């Protein structure tokens, strides 16, 4: 919630930042984000994934899949955008200071305690990639 607060409330402006700096009609991100896509990416995809993880019990592979998609990849993408564009993007601070450290800590803890098998890691990575690729699909389906 802190991350979304940073993106959309204070300082806010992620939608404008994305549509001005990331959107490229000839590139990979061919659709601007709008209120519908913001809702579906954050609430439908993000919150549902977190709630599903919270209510499915003690399931480390599921937890790590959600962690990789929503936190680590999100934090890395915000950080890369900051480095490449050389300017602040809404969500960067929480991505860098909360998402990345929490994800690294959790992944390290699971790895050190050997909670996740090699087969689980494979499925976690496949599901994380699939979950991440749902975002451009949602942008496409939410276009006006």
N, C-alpha and C positions, 0 to 999 in steps of 0.2 A: 504494500500500500504506500510506503514511503516513496518508492520509485515512481509510481503513477502520480503521486502528489507532486513530485518534482517535475514530471513530464507535463502535467496538465493544469496544475494549480499554481504552485510557487516554485520557481519563477514561471513555470508553464511555457507554452509556446511550442511544444514538440510537433504538433500538426503543421504549423507554419514552417518550422525548421525543416521538417521532412520534405514538405512539398516544394520548398525553395532550394534545398541543398542535396537531397537524396534522389528524389523523383527524376527520372530521365525517360522521356517518351521513346527513345531509341535504345535504351539499355535494359538491364535485367528488371529494374523496378519501373514498370511502365504505367503504373497507376498511382495517382495522388491518393493520400489518405483523407478520409472524411469522417464525420461523426459516427457513421455506421461502421466503418472499418475499425475505427478506434475502439468502439464498443466490442466488436466481435473478436478482435485480437486480444484485448485485455480481459474482458469479462468472460465471453464465451470460451475462448481457448485458455487463457491464463488462469483465471479464477477457478474454472471447472477442473483444470489439471491439478491445481493445488488442493481443492476440495476432494477430488478423487483420491489423491495421494494420502490425504489426512484420514479419509474414511475407509481405506482398504486395509488398514492394520499395518503390521510390521512387515513391509515389503521393500527391502533395500533396493532391488533393481528398479522398481517403479519410482521410488523416491529419487534415485540417481538420474533416471530419465527426465523427470520433471526438473530436477536441479540443473541438469545440463542444458535443457531447452530454455527454461525461463530465467535462470539466473546466470550461469556461466557464459553461455553464448550471448545473452543480452548484454551483460557487462562488457564482454570483449568487443561486441559490435559498437557499443557507445564509445568505448575507449579508442578503437580504431578510427571511428568518425572524428573524434577529437584530434587525434594525431594527424590524420590525413587532411582534414579541413582547417586545422589550426585555430579552431574556435569551439567554445562551449556549446554543447547540445543538451537540451533538457533530458535528464535521466543519466547523464554522465557521472555525476558525483555519487549517486547511490549505486550505480553500476560498478564504479571503481572501488568505492570504499565499503560497500556492503555485499554486493552480489559476488564479485570475484573472490574476496577473502573467504566468505562463507562457503562457497562452492569448493574452493581448493582445500579448505579444512575438512569438509565432509568427505570429499573424494579420498583424501589422504587417510582419514580415519577408517573408512570402509576398506581401503586397500591394505592398510597396516593390520587390521583385524581379520583380513581374509574372509570378509563377509560376502564378497562378490566373486563368483567363479569366472573363468575365462569365457565360458559360453554366455553367462549373464552380461559380461562387458560387451560382447558382440551385439546382443539384442538391445542393450542400453544405447549403444552408439547408433544402431539402425533406427530405433524409435526416436532418438534425439534429432537425427537428421530429418526424419519424416515430420516430426513436430515442427521443426524450424521451417521446412518447406511449406507447411500449411499457411504460414503468414502471407507469402505472395499470393497464394490461392485465395485467401480471405480478402486480400486487397482487390483481386480481380472480381470476385463475386460481389463485393461491396461497392464497386464503382458506380458512379451515377450515370 
